[in-house]
Amino acid sequence: SRGFVYVRESETLIAQAGKMVNEIILKCMEDDAIEWSTIKQNIRDYLNQFLFEQTKRRPMILPIIMEV
C-alpha cells in the first residue's frame, strides 16, 4: 500500500481487500482457471473496482503469485 493509504488508519480496508483476494482465488479454482495470468487479471480487475468504490483512488495493483 505504498503511497496509497496510511496502513494504521486503513487496517479494515486492507483486511477486506485480502479477504476479497482469497474469494477471487477460490472462484478461479472453482471455474478451473489455473492460468496465472487469468488469476492475476481477475485480482487486478475486482480489487481495482473495490478500492475505487472505497477510496475514490485507483492504485497500481501488482499481484504476485508464488508457487509453494
mmCIF file of the N, C-alpha and C atoms, coordinates in Angstrom:
data_MODEL
# 
_entry.id   MODEL 
# 
loop_
_atom_site.group_PDB 
_atom_site.id 
_atom_site.type_symbol 
_atom_site.label_atom_id 
_atom_site.label_alt_id 
_atom_site.label_comp_id 
_atom_site.label_asym_id 
_atom_site.label_entity_id 
_atom_site.label_seq_id 
_atom_site.pdbx_PDB_ins_code 
_atom_site.Cartn_x 
_atom_site.Cartn_y 
_atom_site.Cartn_z 
_atom_site.occupancy 
_atom_site.B_iso_or_equiv 
_atom_site.pdbx_formal_charge 
_atom_site.auth_seq_id 
_atom_site.auth_comp_id 
_atom_site.auth_asym_id 
_atom_site.auth_atom_id 
_atom_site.pdbx_PDB_model_num 
ATOM 1   N N  . SER A 1 1  ? 0.828   -1.201  0.000   1.00 0.00 ? 1  SER A N  1 
ATOM 2   C CA . SER A 1 1  ? 0.000   0.000   0.000   1.00 0.00 ? 1  SER A CA 1 
ATOM 3   C C  . SER A 1 1  ? 0.864   1.253   0.000   1.00 0.00 ? 1  SER A C  1 
ATOM 4   N N  . ARG A 1 2  ? 2.025   1.159   -0.545  1.00 0.00 ? 2  ARG A N  1 
ATOM 5   C CA . ARG A 1 2  ? 2.946   2.284   -0.575  1.00 0.00 ? 2  ARG A CA 1 
ATOM 6   C C  . ARG A 1 2  ? 2.340   3.510   -1.244  1.00 0.00 ? 2  ARG A C  1 
ATOM 7   N N  . GLY A 1 3  ? 2.177   4.585   -0.481  1.00 0.00 ? 3  GLY A N  1 
ATOM 8   C CA . GLY A 1 3  ? 1.677   5.829   -1.035  1.00 0.00 ? 3  GLY A CA 1 
ATOM 9   C C  . GLY A 1 3  ? 0.193   5.844   -1.344  1.00 0.00 ? 3  GLY A C  1 
ATOM 10  N N  . PHE A 1 4  ? -0.507  4.781   -1.011  1.00 0.00 ? 4  PHE A N  1 
ATOM 11  C CA . PHE A 1 4  ? -1.937  4.698   -1.335  1.00 0.00 ? 4  PHE A CA 1 
ATOM 12  C C  . PHE A 1 4  ? -2.781  5.099   -0.141  1.00 0.00 ? 4  PHE A C  1 
ATOM 13  N N  . VAL A 1 5  ? -2.644  4.396   0.945   1.00 0.00 ? 5  VAL A N  1 
ATOM 14  C CA . VAL A 1 5  ? -3.358  4.718   2.185   1.00 0.00 ? 5  VAL A CA 1 
ATOM 15  C C  . VAL A 1 5  ? -2.397  4.539   3.355   1.00 0.00 ? 5  VAL A C  1 
ATOM 16  N N  . TYR A 1 6  ? -2.688  5.198   4.449   1.00 0.00 ? 6  TYR A N  1 
ATOM 17  C CA . TYR A 1 6  ? -1.914  5.031   5.660   1.00 0.00 ? 6  TYR A CA 1 
ATOM 18  C C  . TYR A 1 6  ? -2.373  3.736   6.322   1.00 0.00 ? 6  TYR A C  1 
ATOM 19  N N  . VAL A 1 7  ? -1.499  2.765   6.440   1.00 0.00 ? 7  VAL A N  1 
ATOM 20  C CA . VAL A 1 7  ? -1.861  1.405   6.855   1.00 0.00 ? 7  VAL A CA 1 
ATOM 21  C C  . VAL A 1 7  ? -2.537  1.376   8.219   1.00 0.00 ? 7  VAL A C  1 
ATOM 22  N N  . ARG A 1 8  ? -2.034  2.113   9.166   1.00 0.00 ? 8  ARG A N  1 
ATOM 23  C CA . ARG A 1 8  ? -2.608  2.062   10.527  1.00 0.00 ? 8  ARG A CA 1 
ATOM 24  C C  . ARG A 1 8  ? -4.036  2.590   10.571  1.00 0.00 ? 8  ARG A C  1 
ATOM 25  N N  . GLU A 1 9  ? -4.356  3.512   9.691   1.00 0.00 ? 9  GLU A N  1 
ATOM 26  C CA . GLU A 1 9  ? -5.712  4.058   9.654   1.00 0.00 ? 9  GLU A CA 1 
ATOM 27  C C  . GLU A 1 9  ? -6.635  3.237   8.763   1.00 0.00 ? 9  GLU A C  1 
ATOM 28  N N  . SER A 1 10 ? -6.072  2.348   7.960   1.00 0.00 ? 10 SER A N  1 
ATOM 29  C CA . SER A 1 10 ? -6.864  1.612   6.973   1.00 0.00 ? 10 SER A CA 1 
ATOM 30  C C  . SER A 1 10 ? -6.754  0.104   7.143   1.00 0.00 ? 10 SER A C  1 
ATOM 31  N N  . GLU A 1 11 ? -6.580  -0.358  8.372   1.00 0.00 ? 11 GLU A N  1 
ATOM 32  C CA . GLU A 1 11 ? -6.443  -1.792  8.612   1.00 0.00 ? 11 GLU A CA 1 
ATOM 33  C C  . GLU A 1 11 ? -7.670  -2.566  8.141   1.00 0.00 ? 11 GLU A C  1 
ATOM 34  N N  . THR A 1 12 ? -8.849  -2.008  8.335   1.00 0.00 ? 12 THR A N  1 
ATOM 35  C CA . THR A 1 12 ? -10.087 -2.665  7.909   1.00 0.00 ? 12 THR A CA 1 
ATOM 36  C C  . THR A 1 12 ? -10.127 -2.790  6.394   1.00 0.00 ? 12 THR A C  1 
ATOM 37  N N  . LEU A 1 13 ? -9.753  -1.731  5.695   1.00 0.00 ? 13 LEU A N  1 
ATOM 38  C CA . LEU A 1 13 ? -9.742  -1.753  4.235   1.00 0.00 ? 13 LEU A CA 1 
ATOM 39  C C  . LEU A 1 13 ? -8.760  -2.800  3.716   1.00 0.00 ? 13 LEU A C  1 
ATOM 40  N N  . ILE A 1 14 ? -7.580  -2.866  4.303   1.00 0.00 ? 14 ILE A N  1 
ATOM 41  C CA . ILE A 1 14 ? -6.572  -3.839  3.885   1.00 0.00 ? 14 ILE A CA 1 
ATOM 42  C C  . ILE A 1 14 ? -7.062  -5.257  4.168   1.00 0.00 ? 14 ILE A C  1 
ATOM 43  N N  . ALA A 1 15 ? -7.712  -5.472  5.302   1.00 0.00 ? 15 ALA A N  1 
ATOM 44  C CA . ALA A 1 15 ? -8.245  -6.796  5.637   1.00 0.00 ? 15 ALA A CA 1 
ATOM 45  C C  . ALA A 1 15 ? -9.353  -7.197  4.660   1.00 0.00 ? 15 ALA A C  1 
ATOM 46  N N  . GLN A 1 16 ? -10.220 -6.260  4.316   1.00 0.00 ? 16 GLN A N  1 
ATOM 47  C CA . GLN A 1 16 ? -11.284 -6.543  3.347   1.00 0.00 ? 16 GLN A CA 1 
ATOM 48  C C  . GLN A 1 16 ? -10.699 -6.882  1.979   1.00 0.00 ? 16 GLN A C  1 
ATOM 49  N N  . ALA A 1 17 ? -9.663  -6.172  1.586   1.00 0.00 ? 17 ALA A N  1 
ATOM 50  C CA . ALA A 1 17 ? -9.018  -6.436  0.301   1.00 0.00 ? 17 ALA A CA 1 
ATOM 51  C C  . ALA A 1 17 ? -8.385  -7.827  0.295   1.00 0.00 ? 17 ALA A C  1 
ATOM 52  N N  . GLY A 1 18 ? -7.755  -8.200  1.386   1.00 0.00 ? 18 GLY A N  1 
ATOM 53  C CA . GLY A 1 18 ? -7.165  -9.534  1.493   1.00 0.00 ? 18 GLY A CA 1 
ATOM 54  C C  . GLY A 1 18 ? -8.216  -10.627 1.415   1.00 0.00 ? 18 GLY A C  1 
ATOM 55  N N  . LYS A 1 19 ? -9.330  -10.405 2.088   1.00 0.00 ? 19 LYS A N  1 
ATOM 56  C CA . LYS A 1 19 ? -10.434 -11.364 2.040   1.00 0.00 ? 19 LYS A CA 1 
ATOM 57  C C  . LYS A 1 19 ? -10.985 -11.474 0.622   1.00 0.00 ? 19 LYS A C  1 
ATOM 58  N N  . MET A 1 20 ? -11.072 -10.338 -0.068  1.00 0.00 ? 20 MET A N  1 
ATOM 59  C CA . MET A 1 20 ? -11.572 -10.344 -1.436  1.00 0.00 ? 20 MET A CA 1 
ATOM 60  C C  . MET A 1 20 ? -10.629 -11.128 -2.355  1.00 0.00 ? 20 MET A C  1 
ATOM 61  N N  . VAL A 1 21 ? -9.332  -10.986 -2.166  1.00 0.00 ? 21 VAL A N  1 
ATOM 62  C CA . VAL A 1 21 ? -8.363  -11.725 -2.983  1.00 0.00 ? 21 VAL A CA 1 
ATOM 63  C C  . VAL A 1 21 ? -8.537  -13.227 -2.760  1.00 0.00 ? 21 VAL A C  1 
ATOM 64  N N  . ASN A 1 22 ? -8.728  -13.638 -1.517  1.00 0.00 ? 22 ASN A N  1 
ATOM 65  C CA . ASN A 1 22 ? -8.967  -15.063 -1.237  1.00 0.00 ? 22 ASN A CA 1 
ATOM 66  C C  . ASN A 1 22 ? -10.212 -15.565 -1.958  1.00 0.00 ? 22 ASN A C  1 
ATOM 67  N N  . GLU A 1 23 ? -11.268 -14.779 -1.940  1.00 0.00 ? 23 GLU A N  1 
ATOM 68  C CA . GLU A 1 23 ? -12.509 -15.166 -2.617  1.00 0.00 ? 23 GLU A CA 1 
ATOM 69  C C  . GLU A 1 23 ? -12.305 -15.251 -4.133  1.00 0.00 ? 23 GLU A C  1 
ATOM 70  N N  . ILE A 1 24 ? -11.549 -14.325 -4.691  1.00 0.00 ? 24 ILE A N  1 
ATOM 71  C CA . ILE A 1 24 ? -11.279 -14.343 -6.129  1.00 0.00 ? 24 ILE A CA 1 
ATOM 72  C C  . ILE A 1 24 ? -10.511 -15.604 -6.504  1.00 0.00 ? 24 ILE A C  1 
ATOM 73  N N  . ILE A 1 25 ? -9.508  -15.949 -5.717  1.00 0.00 ? 25 ILE A N  1 
ATOM 74  C CA . ILE A 1 25 ? -8.712  -17.147 -5.999  1.00 0.00 ? 25 ILE A CA 1 
ATOM 75  C C  . ILE A 1 25 ? -9.580  -18.398 -5.903  1.00 0.00 ? 25 ILE A C  1 
ATOM 76  N N  . LEU A 1 26 ? -10.421 -18.482 -4.882  1.00 0.00 ? 26 LEU A N  1 
ATOM 77  C CA . LEU A 1 26 ? -11.306 -19.645 -4.749  1.00 0.00 ? 26 LEU A CA 1 
ATOM 78  C C  . LEU A 1 26 ? -12.270 -19.741 -5.923  1.00 0.00 ? 26 LEU A C  1 
ATOM 79  N N  . LYS A 1 27 ? -12.797 -18.606 -6.371  1.00 0.00 ? 27 LYS A N  1 
ATOM 80  C CA . LYS A 1 27 ? -13.710 -18.607 -7.513  1.00 0.00 ? 27 LYS A CA 1 
ATOM 81  C C  . LYS A 1 27 ? -12.995 -19.063 -8.779  1.00 0.00 ? 27 LYS A C  1 
ATOM 82  N N  . CYS A 1 28 ? -11.764 -18.602 -8.962  1.00 0.00 ? 28 CYS A N  1 
ATOM 83  C CA . CYS A 1 28 ? -10.982 -19.035 -10.126 1.00 0.00 ? 28 CYS A CA 1 
ATOM 84  C C  . CYS A 1 28 ? -10.728 -20.536 -10.088 1.00 0.00 ? 28 CYS A C  1 
ATOM 85  N N  . MET A 1 29 ? -10.464 -21.065 -8.906  1.00 0.00 ? 29 MET A N  1 
ATOM 86  C CA . MET A 1 29 ? -10.227 -22.506 -8.775  1.00 0.00 ? 29 MET A CA 1 
ATOM 87  C C  . MET A 1 29 ? -11.490 -23.295 -9.087  1.00 0.00 ? 29 MET A C  1 
ATOM 88  N N  . GLU A 1 30 ? -12.641 -22.769 -8.672  1.00 0.00 ? 30 GLU A N  1 
ATOM 89  C CA . GLU A 1 30 ? -13.913 -23.433 -8.965  1.00 0.00 ? 30 GLU A CA 1 
ATOM 90  C C  . GLU A 1 30 ? -14.201 -23.430 -10.458 1.00 0.00 ? 30 GLU A C  1 
ATOM 91  N N  . ASP A 1 31 ? -13.791 -22.363 -11.143 1.00 0.00 ? 31 ASP A N  1 
ATOM 92  C CA . ASP A 1 31 ? -14.030 -22.235 -12.578 1.00 0.00 ? 31 ASP A CA 1 
ATOM 93  C C  . ASP A 1 31 ? -12.922 -22.890 -13.405 1.00 0.00 ? 31 ASP A C  1 
ATOM 94  N N  . ASP A 1 32 ? -12.005 -23.591 -12.747 1.00 0.00 ? 32 ASP A N  1 
ATOM 95  C CA . ASP A 1 32 ? -10.872 -24.256 -13.388 1.00 0.00 ? 32 ASP A CA 1 
ATOM 96  C C  . ASP A 1 32 ? -9.984  -23.295 -14.159 1.00 0.00 ? 32 ASP A C  1 
ATOM 97  N N  . ALA A 1 33 ? -9.902  -22.055 -13.690 1.00 0.00 ? 33 ALA A N  1 
ATOM 98  C CA . ALA A 1 33 ? -8.996  -21.074 -14.292 1.00 0.00 ? 33 ALA A CA 1 
ATOM 99  C C  . ALA A 1 33 ? -7.655  -21.202 -13.574 1.00 0.00 ? 33 ALA A C  1 
ATOM 100 N N  . ILE A 1 34 ? -6.763  -21.992 -14.156 1.00 0.00 ? 34 ILE A N  1 
ATOM 101 C CA . ILE A 1 34 ? -5.490  -22.240 -13.487 1.00 0.00 ? 34 ILE A CA 1 
ATOM 102 C C  . ILE A 1 34 ? -4.339  -21.447 -14.104 1.00 0.00 ? 34 ILE A C  1 
ATOM 103 N N  . GLU A 1 35 ? -4.620  -20.690 -15.137 1.00 0.00 ? 35 GLU A N  1 
ATOM 104 C CA . GLU A 1 35 ? -3.592  -19.842 -15.733 1.00 0.00 ? 35 GLU A CA 1 
ATOM 105 C C  . GLU A 1 35 ? -3.306  -18.677 -14.792 1.00 0.00 ? 35 GLU A C  1 
ATOM 106 N N  . TRP A 1 36 ? -2.045  -18.495 -14.461 1.00 0.00 ? 36 TRP A N  1 
ATOM 107 C CA . TRP A 1 36 ? -1.689  -17.432 -13.530 1.00 0.00 ? 36 TRP A CA 1 
ATOM 108 C C  . TRP A 1 36 ? -2.044  -16.065 -14.061 1.00 0.00 ? 36 TRP A C  1 
ATOM 109 N N  . SER A 1 37 ? -1.924  -15.885 -15.358 1.00 0.00 ? 37 SER A N  1 
ATOM 110 C CA . SER A 1 37 ? -2.245  -14.570 -15.934 1.00 0.00 ? 37 SER A CA 1 
ATOM 111 C C  . SER A 1 37 ? -3.729  -14.249 -15.770 1.00 0.00 ? 37 SER A C  1 
ATOM 112 N N  . THR A 1 38 ? -4.587  -15.268 -15.879 1.00 0.00 ? 38 THR A N  1 
ATOM 113 C CA . THR A 1 38 ? -6.028  -15.071 -15.687 1.00 0.00 ? 38 THR A CA 1 
ATOM 114 C C  . THR A 1 38 ? -6.329  -14.715 -14.231 1.00 0.00 ? 38 THR A C  1 
ATOM 115 N N  . ILE A 1 39 ? -5.703  -15.415 -13.321 1.00 0.00 ? 39 ILE A N  1 
ATOM 116 C CA . ILE A 1 39 ? -5.920  -15.153 -11.895 1.00 0.00 ? 39 ILE A CA 1 
ATOM 117 C C  . ILE A 1 39 ? -5.438  -13.745 -11.550 1.00 0.00 ? 39 ILE A C  1 
ATOM 118 N N  . LYS A 1 40 ? -4.262  -13.369 -12.037 1.00 0.00 ? 40 LYS A N  1 
ATOM 119 C CA . LYS A 1 40 ? -3.732  -12.028 -11.769 1.00 0.00 ? 40 LYS A CA 1 
ATOM 120 C C  . LYS A 1 40 ? -4.653  -10.945 -12.326 1.00 0.00 ? 40 LYS A C  1 
ATOM 121 N N  . GLN A 1 41 ? -5.159  -11.158 -13.522 1.00 0.00 ? 41 GLN A N  1 
ATOM 122 C CA . GLN A 1 41 ? -6.038  -10.158 -14.140 1.00 0.00 ? 41 GLN A CA 1 
ATOM 123 C C  . GLN A 1 41 ? -7.349  -10.029 -13.365 1.00 0.00 ? 41 GLN A C  1 
ATOM 124 N N  . ASN A 1 42 ? -7.892  -11.160 -12.900 1.00 0.00 ? 42 ASN A N  1 
ATOM 125 C CA . ASN A 1 42 ? -9.111  -11.110 -12.087 1.00 0.00 ? 42 ASN A CA 1 
ATOM 126 C C  . ASN A 1 42 ? -8.869  -10.357 -10.792 1.00 0.00 ? 42 ASN A C  1 
ATOM 127 N N  . ILE A 1 43 ? -7.736  -10.601 -10.163 1.00 0.00 ? 43 ILE A N  1 
ATOM 128 C CA . ILE A 1 43 ? -7.402  -9.882  -8.924  1.00 0.00 ? 43 ILE A CA 1 
ATOM 129 C C  . ILE A 1 43 ? -7.317  -8.391  -9.200  1.00 0.00 ? 43 ILE A C  1 
ATOM 130 N N  . ARG A 1 44 ? -6.617  -8.011  -10.271 1.00 0.00 ? 44 ARG A N  1 
ATOM 131 C CA . ARG A 1 44 ? -6.493  -6.590  -10.617 1.00 0.00 ? 44 ARG A CA 1 
ATOM 132 C C  . ARG A 1 44 ? -7.855  -5.950  -10.843 1.00 0.00 ? 44 ARG A C  1 
ATOM 133 N N  . ASP A 1 45 ? -8.692  -6.611  -11.638 1.00 0.00 ? 45 ASP A N  1 
ATOM 134 C CA . ASP A 1 45 ? -9.984  -6.035  -12.012 1.00 0.00 ? 45 ASP A CA 1 
ATOM 135 C C  . ASP A 1 45 ? -10.895 -5.847  -10.803 1.00 0.00 ? 45 ASP A C  1 
ATOM 136 N N  . TYR A 1 46 ? -11.100 -6.918  -10.035 1.00 0.00 ? 46 TYR A N  1 
ATOM 137 C CA . TYR A 1 46 ? -12.032 -6.841  -8.904  1.00 0.00 ? 46 TYR A CA 1 
ATOM 138 C C  . TYR A 1 46 ? -11.499 -5.955  -7.785  1.00 0.00 ? 46 TYR A C  1 
ATOM 139 N N  . LEU A 1 47 ? -10.214 -6.050  -7.514  1.00 0.00 ? 47 LEU A N  1 
ATOM 140 C CA . LEU A 1 47 ? -9.638  -5.242  -6.443  1.00 0.00 ? 47 LEU A CA 1 
ATOM 141 C C  . LEU A 1 47 ? -9.621  -3.760  -6.824  1.00 0.00 ? 47 LEU A C  1 
ATOM 142 N N  . ASN A 1 48 ? -9.354  -3.462  -8.087  1.00 0.00 ? 48 ASN A N  1 
ATOM 143 C CA . ASN A 1 48 ? -9.375  -2.083  -8.560  1.00 0.00 ? 48 ASN A CA 1 
ATOM 144 C C  . ASN A 1 48 ? -10.763 -1.477  -8.369  1.00 0.00 ? 48 ASN A C  1 
ATOM 145 N N  . GLN A 1 49 ? -11.788 -2.214  -8.743  1.00 0.00 ? 49 GLN A N  1 
ATOM 146 C CA . GLN A 1 49 ? -13.163 -1.729  -8.588  1.00 0.00 ? 49 GLN A CA 1 
ATOM 147 C C  . GLN A 1 49 ? -13.504 -1.524  -7.113  1.00 0.00 ? 49 GLN A C  1 
ATOM 148 N N  . PHE A 1 50 ? -13.147 -2.489  -6.268  1.00 0.00 ? 50 PHE A N  1 
ATOM 149 C CA . PHE A 1 50 ? -13.434 -2.400  -4.840  1.00 0.00 ? 50 PHE A CA 1 
ATOM 150 C C  . PHE A 1 50 ? -12.734 -1.194  -4.210  1.00 0.00 ? 50 PHE A C  1 
ATOM 151 N N  . LEU A 1 51 ? -11.440 -1.045  -4.504  1.00 0.00 ? 51 LEU A N  1 
ATOM 152 C CA . LEU A 1 51 ? -10.686 0.057   -3.896  1.00 0.00 ? 51 LEU A CA 1 
ATOM 153 C C  . LEU A 1 51 ? -11.162 1.418   -4.389  1.00 0.00 ? 51 LEU A C  1 
ATOM 154 N N  . PHE A 1 52 ? -11.574 1.503   -5.647  1.00 0.00 ? 52 PHE A N  1 
ATOM 155 C CA . PHE A 1 52 ? -12.098 2.776   -6.149  1.00 0.00 ? 52 PHE A CA 1 
ATOM 156 C C  . PHE A 1 52 ? -13.401 3.131   -5.449  1.00 0.00 ? 52 PHE A C  1 
ATOM 157 N N  . GLU A 1 53 ? -14.264 2.147   -5.241  1.00 0.00 ? 53 GLU A N  1 
ATOM 158 C CA . GLU A 1 53 ? -15.529 2.400   -4.540  1.00 0.00 ? 53 GLU A CA 1 
ATOM 159 C C  . GLU A 1 53 ? -15.287 2.863   -3.115  1.00 0.00 ? 53 GLU A C  1 
ATOM 160 N N  . GLN A 1 54 ? -14.256 2.326   -2.470  1.00 0.00 ? 54 GLN A N  1 
ATOM 161 C CA . GLN A 1 54 ? -13.992 2.649   -1.071  1.00 0.00 ? 54 GLN A CA 1 
ATOM 162 C C  . GLN A 1 54 ? -13.219 3.958   -0.890  1.00 0.00 ? 54 GLN A C  1 
ATOM 163 N N  . THR A 1 55 ? -12.285 4.256   -1.804  1.00 0.00 ? 55 THR A N  1 
ATOM 164 C CA . THR A 1 55 ? -11.376 5.378   -1.578  1.00 0.00 ? 55 THR A CA 1 
ATOM 165 C C  . THR A 1 55 ? -11.421 6.456   -2.654  1.00 0.00 ? 55 THR A C  1 
ATOM 166 N N  . LYS A 1 56 ? -12.089 6.169   -3.772  1.00 0.00 ? 56 LYS A N  1 
ATOM 167 C CA . LYS A 1 56 ? -12.107 7.074   -4.933  1.00 0.00 ? 56 LYS A CA 1 
ATOM 168 C C  . LYS A 1 56 ? -10.692 7.298   -5.487  1.00 0.00 ? 56 LYS A C  1 
ATOM 169 N N  . ARG A 1 57 ? -9.837  6.286   -5.340  1.00 0.00 ? 57 ARG A N  1 
ATOM 170 C CA . ARG A 1 57 ? -8.483  6.306   -5.876  1.00 0.00 ? 57 ARG A CA 1 
ATOM 171 C C  . ARG A 1 57 ? -8.262  5.039   -6.689  1.00 0.00 ? 57 ARG A C  1 
ATOM 172 N N  . ARG A 1 58 ? -7.343  5.109   -7.619  1.00 0.00 ? 58 ARG A N  1 
ATOM 173 C CA . ARG A 1 58 ? -7.018  3.949   -8.455  1.00 0.00 ? 58 ARG A CA 1 
ATOM 174 C C  . ARG A 1 58 ? -5.534  3.606   -8.277  1.00 0.00 ? 58 ARG A C  1 
ATOM 175 N N  . PRO A 1 59 ? -5.216  2.775   -7.302  1.00 0.00 ? 59 PRO A N  1 
ATOM 176 C CA . PRO A 1 59 ? -3.809  2.424   -7.084  1.00 0.00 ? 59 PRO A CA 1 
ATOM 177 C C  . PRO A 1 59 ? -3.312  1.435   -8.142  1.00 0.00 ? 59 PRO A C  1 
ATOM 178 N N  . MET A 1 60 ? -2.018  1.364   -8.288  1.00 0.00 ? 60 MET A N  1 
ATOM 179 C CA . MET A 1 60 ? -1.425  0.360   -9.156  1.00 0.00 ? 60 MET A CA 1 
ATOM 180 C C  . MET A 1 60 ? -1.429  -0.959  -8.378  1.00 0.00 ? 60 MET A C  1 
ATOM 181 N N  . ILE A 1 61 ? -2.037  -1.979  -8.942  1.00 0.00 ? 61 ILE A N  1 
ATOM 182 C CA . ILE A 1 61 ? -2.155  -3.274  -8.269  1.00 0.00 ? 61 ILE A CA 1 
ATOM 183 C C  . ILE A 1 61 ? -1.218  -4.248  -8.959  1.00 0.00 ? 61 ILE A C  1 
ATOM 184 N N  . LEU A 1 62 ? -0.275  -4.788  -8.207  1.00 0.00 ? 62 LEU A N  1 
ATOM 185 C CA . LEU A 1 62 ? 0.715   -5.714  -8.740  1.00 0.00 ? 62 LEU A CA 1 
ATOM 186 C C  . LEU A 1 62 ? 0.597   -7.060  -8.026  1.00 0.00 ? 62 LEU A C  1 
ATOM 187 N N  . PRO A 1 63 ? -0.277  -7.946  -8.508  1.00 0.00 ? 63 PRO A N  1 
ATOM 188 C CA . PRO A 1 63 ? -0.406  -9.245  -7.858  1.00 0.00 ? 63 PRO A CA 1 
ATOM 189 C C  . PRO A 1 63 ? 0.831   -10.112 -8.145  1.00 0.00 ? 63 PRO A C  1 
ATOM 190 N N  . ILE A 1 64 ? 1.332   -10.743 -7.118  1.00 0.00 ? 64 ILE A N  1 
ATOM 191 C CA . ILE A 1 64 ? 2.469   -11.656 -7.260  1.00 0.00 ? 64 ILE A CA 1 
ATOM 192 C C  . ILE A 1 64 ? 2.036   -13.000 -6.711  1.00 0.00 ? 64 ILE A C  1 
ATOM 193 N N  . ILE A 1 65 ? 2.101   -14.019 -7.556  1.00 0.00 ? 65 ILE A N  1 
ATOM 194 C CA . ILE A 1 65 ? 1.683   -15.352 -7.166  1.00 0.00 ? 65 ILE A CA 1 
ATOM 195 C C  . ILE A 1 65 ? 2.937   -16.218 -7.035  1.00 0.00 ? 65 ILE A C  1 
ATOM 196 N N  . MET A 1 66 ? 3.064   -16.873 -5.912  1.00 0.00 ? 66 MET A N  1 
ATOM 197 C CA . MET A 1 66 ? 4.223   -17.733 -5.680  1.00 0.00 ? 66 MET A CA 1 
ATOM 198 C C  . MET A 1 66 ? 3.759   -19.175 -5.554  1.00 0.00 ? 66 MET A C  1 
ATOM 199 N N  . GLU A 1 67 ? 4.425   -20.047 -6.261  1.00 0.00 ? 67 GLU A N  1 
ATOM 200 C CA . GLU A 1 67 ? 4.112   -21.468 -6.169  1.00 0.00 ? 67 GLU A CA 1 
ATOM 201 C C  . GLU A 1 67 ? 4.784   -22.019 -4.915  1.00 0.00 ? 67 GLU A C  1 
ATOM 202 N N  . VAL A 1 68 ? 4.011   -22.767 -4.137  1.00 0.00 ? 68 VAL A N  1 
ATOM 203 C CA . VAL A 1 68 ? 4.539   -23.336 -2.888  1.00 0.00 ? 68 VAL A CA 1 
ATOM 204 C C  . VAL A 1 68 ? 4.559   -24.842 -3.014  1.00 0.00 ? 68 VAL A C  1 
# 
